[in-house]
Amino acid sequence: MIWTRRQALWTGGGIGTAALLTACGGGKDAASSPADSSGGTPRKGGTLRVGALGRASATTRDPHGNQGNESDYLIIALVHDTLTAPGLKDNTVGRLATAWKPSGDLRTWRFTLAEGAVFHDGSPVTADDVVWSLRRLRNTPAGASRLPGVKAENITADGKGTVVLVSDVANAELPLLTRLSTFVLKKDTPDKEIPKAPGTGPFKLDWFRGGNARLLRNDKWHGGRVHLDAVEVTMFESPQAMANALLGGQIDLASNVGPVAARSAASRKDVQLVRRPGDMAMPLVMRTADGPFADVRVREAMKLVVDREAMVEQVLSGYGTVANDVLGTADPAYAKDLPRRTRDLAKAGKLLGEAGFDLSKTYDLVTTEDVPGLAESATLFANHAREAGVKIKVVKQESGAFYEKTWLKGSFYTNYWGTNDSVIFLAAKMITGAGQNEAGWSDPGFDGAYREAVGAPDEKARATALRELQRIEHDRSGYLLWGVADGIDLAGPKVRDLPRLPGYGRVQLERVWLAR
C-alpha cells in the first residue's frame, strides 16, 4: 500500500492518526510497467542501447544542477535514487524512501529509508547522507523551490533510517514534492568528485565520455531485480539523427524522440511506438515582475493571439492536446471547467491598446532546441502575433547560454516541463519567492490559495482551494500554455516493458528487458 492524502482522509481518524503505510518503489504501482502487448517472461542479460537528446555545451554531471540535456537526466536518474517517484495508480510511490507519515498538523513528515539500501561502493545509505543531499539540493539555485517551505536546517536525521522534514506551513503534498530531484549522494562528497560519486540507483556508472555513458547493473539495488546487464546512453543533437540511428539498428531505444520522427516511423512494423499522453508542457513564459509583459492586459492579449489548435497540429503533428494556460493537465484535480481561451485578435488588439503596448517595437522571444518542437513553437507563435500587429523576433540560444542568461531573467522565452501530472507541484514553482519562479510572478491571492490547498483539512476544502488556485493562474499568470506534447519513444522489436509514465517515470528503465 501507498500512503496517499486521499487514503488518509478516508480513514476514520483522519490524517493525524493515519497508519504508517509502506510504499514499495518496485511494486505494481511503479512506473516501469509494460507499454507493449508482446508479453513474455522477463529474462536477464543484454545491453540496452538508448539514444537521448542533448548538446555538449549543456552537459552536466551534478544531480542537483539544471539538467537541460535529456541524456544527462537519464544517466543521473539511473545512477541516483530519489526519495519518491511517480506511480501508475498514485502520483507518489516509494523509491529510496519506503514509507512516510505526517504529524497531525501536516507540518512534520517522517520518511523511512529502504532497509538494506547501499551505495554502489557497498557502504550503507544513512539518514545523514539523505539530510546532507537534501540540504545541498535546497541550497542550489535549481533546488531552492524543490521543497518549498522547508528550510535546510529543518531537514534532520532521526537515527540511521529516518529523515525528518519540517515545513513552515501545513503541507499535505510534501511527499509528492520529493519525487523528482531529491537524488542522494554520500555525505560530504566534494564537488569535484560529484561526477563519479557512487549512487544508490539500479545502475552504476562504468564510464562517461562527452555526454555518452555506459551503466552496469547494480545487483545490490534495494528496489528489486534489474534485468539488463548494462545500459549504454548515446547523446544525439537532433531527433531525426536519433530516429535514423534506431531505424539503422545502432540503438534499441530512441527516448523522447518527438512527433516528427513518430510520424515517419509509424508505418514501420519493426518499430514499437510508445506514446505517453500528457507528457510535456511547453509554455511561453512572460515576465510579470517588469518589462513589456508586466501588465496583465498584455499577457491576456498574448494568450488570445495564439491559435492553439494550429500549434498542436503543426508543432506537434497532432501528437498532443490543446491546453488552457494552467500547468498540470494530467492531474485528476485539473480544472477542466475553466473558460477555454480561443483566438480573438480583435479583443487582443483592444487590450494592447488599453495597456499602451508599443506596437512599433520588436520583442525578442528566446528559445532553444532542447526538445522537439520548442523552437518551432516560437516561430509559429511569432507568425500568429504578427497578425495582431505584434512584431516578434525569435532568438535561438544554446542550452548553456539559455540557463545562464535567459531562464528566470528574460522577458519572453519558451521552456518545457517534463512533469505534468500535478497542479500543486508546478504551482509551488510560482509562489512568491520560489527559486524556479520563471515569470517572476508575485500574486497574494495565488499564494493564499496555494497555502490553503496544501494545508486543507479535507478533500472538499482542498478541491475548492485548488480550483481557485487554477483560476488565478489561468487569469493572471505569466504562462501561455498553448498545448501539451505527448511523449514519444521509438523502440526496436526486442525491447520489452518500457515505462509508460510521463516525466520522471519515462527514465525508470530498471524493469526493461530484451527478448531473444
Sequence and secondary structure as in RCSB ss.txt:
>XXXX:A:sequence
MIWTRRQALWTGGGIGTAALLTACGGGKDAASSPADSSGGTPRKGGTLRVGALGRASATTRDPHGNQGNESDYLI
IALVHDTLTAPGLKDNTVGRLATAWKPSGDLRTWRFTLAEGAVFHDGSPVTADDVVWSLRRLRNTPAGASRLPGV
KAENITADGKGTVVLVSDVANAELPLLTRLSTFVLKKDTPDKEIPKAPGTGPFKLDWFRGGNARLLRNDKWHGGR
VHLDAVEVTMFESPQAMANALLGGQIDLASNVGPVAARSAASRKDVQLVRRPGDMAMPLVMRTADGPFADVRVRE
AMKLVVDREAMVEQVLSGYGTVANDVLGTADPAYAKDLPRRTRDLAKAGKLLGEAGFDLSKTYDLVTTEDVPGLA
ESATLFANHAREAGVKIKVVKQESGAFYEKTWLKGSFYTNYWGTNDSVIFLAAKMITGAGQNEAGWSDPGFDGAY
REAVGAPDEKARATALRELQRIEHDRSGYLLWGVADGIDLAGPKVRDLPRLPGYGRVQLERVWLAR
>XXXX:A:secstr
    HHHHHHSTT GGG    B  TTSTTSS    SS         EEEEEEE  GGG    TTS   SHHHHHH
HHHHS  SEE  SSSS EESSEEEEEE TTS EEEEEE TT B TTS B  HHHHHHHHHHHHTSTTTTTTSTT 
 GGGEEESSSSEEEEE SS  TTGGGGGSSS     TT  GGGGGG    SSEEEEEEETTEEEEEE TT TT  
   SEEEEEEESSHHHHHHHHHTTS SEETT  HHHHHHHTT TT EEEEEEEEEE  EEE  SSSTT SHHHHH
HHHHH  HHHHHHHHSTT EEE  S S TTSTT  TTS      HHHHHHHHHHHT  TTSEEEEEE  SSTTHH
HHHHHHHHHHHTTT EEEEEE  HHHIIIIITTT SEEE  BS  S HHHHHTTTSTT TT TT    HHHHHHH
HHHHH SSHHHHHHHHHHHHHHHHHH SEE  EEEEEEEEE TTEE     SGGGGG  TT EE  
